[in-house]
Amino acid sequence: MAVPKKKTSKTKRNQRRAVWKRRAALEAEKALSLGKSVLTGRSTGFVYPIDEDDDEE
């Protein structure tokens, strides 16, 4: 069974977690921004289907 040769320091562990959390926060911010732009109808880089049946009724 494979085991690590040296113990990872707390600094390295905390740094890795901070990078992961920062990346997650940026992705969440992008998703929220995209959702807002879709709701306002000003999005240009996002394609989503529009039901044509609802317009005809």
C-alpha positions as CSV (number, residue, x, y, z in Angstrom):
1,M,0.0,0.0,0.0
2,A,1.3,3.5,-0.9
3,V,2.0,5.9,1.9
4,P,3.4,9.4,1.8
5,K,7.1,9.7,2.6
6,K,6.9,12.9,4.5
7,K,4.2,14.6,6.5
8,T,2.7,17.6,4.7
9,S,3.2,20.8,6.7
10,K,0.2,22.8,8.0
11,T,1.3,25.7,5.8
12,K,1.2,23.7,2.6
13,R,-2.2,22.1,3.6
14,N,-3.7,25.5,4.4
15,Q,-2.3,27.0,1.2
16,R,-3.8,24.2,-0.9
17,R,-7.2,24.6,0.8
18,A,-7.1,28.4,0.3
19,V,-6.5,27.9,-3.4
20,W,-9.4,25.5,-3.7
21,K,-11.8,27.8,-1.8
22,R,-10.8,30.8,-3.9
23,R,-11.4,28.9,-7.1
24,A,-14.8,27.8,-5.8
25,A,-15.7,31.3,-4.9
26,L,-14.8,32.6,-8.3
27,E,-16.8,29.9,-10.1
28,A,-19.8,30.7,-7.8
29,E,-19.5,34.4,-8.7
30,K,-19.4,33.6,-12.4
31,A,-22.5,31.3,-12.1
32,L,-24.4,34.0,-10.3
33,S,-23.4,36.6,-12.9
34,L,-24.5,34.4,-15.7
35,G,-27.8,33.6,-14.0
36,K,-28.5,37.4,-13.6
37,S,-27.7,38.1,-17.2
38,V,-30.0,35.3,-18.4
39,L,-32.8,36.6,-16.3
40,T,-32.4,40.2,-17.6
41,G,-32.1,39.0,-21.2
42,R,-28.8,40.7,-21.8
43,S,-26.7,37.6,-22.2
44,T,-24.9,37.1,-25.5
45,G,-22.6,34.2,-24.8
46,F,-25.1,31.8,-23.4
47,V,-27.6,29.8,-25.6
48,Y,-30.6,28.2,-24.0
49,P,-33.8,26.8,-25.6
50,I,-36.9,29.0,-25.7
51,D,-40.3,27.2,-25.8
52,E,-42.2,28.4,-28.8
53,D,-45.4,26.6,-27.7
54,D,-45.7,29.1,-24.7
55,D,-45.6,32.1,-27.1
56,E,-48.4,30.8,-29.3
57,E,-51.0,30.3,-26.6
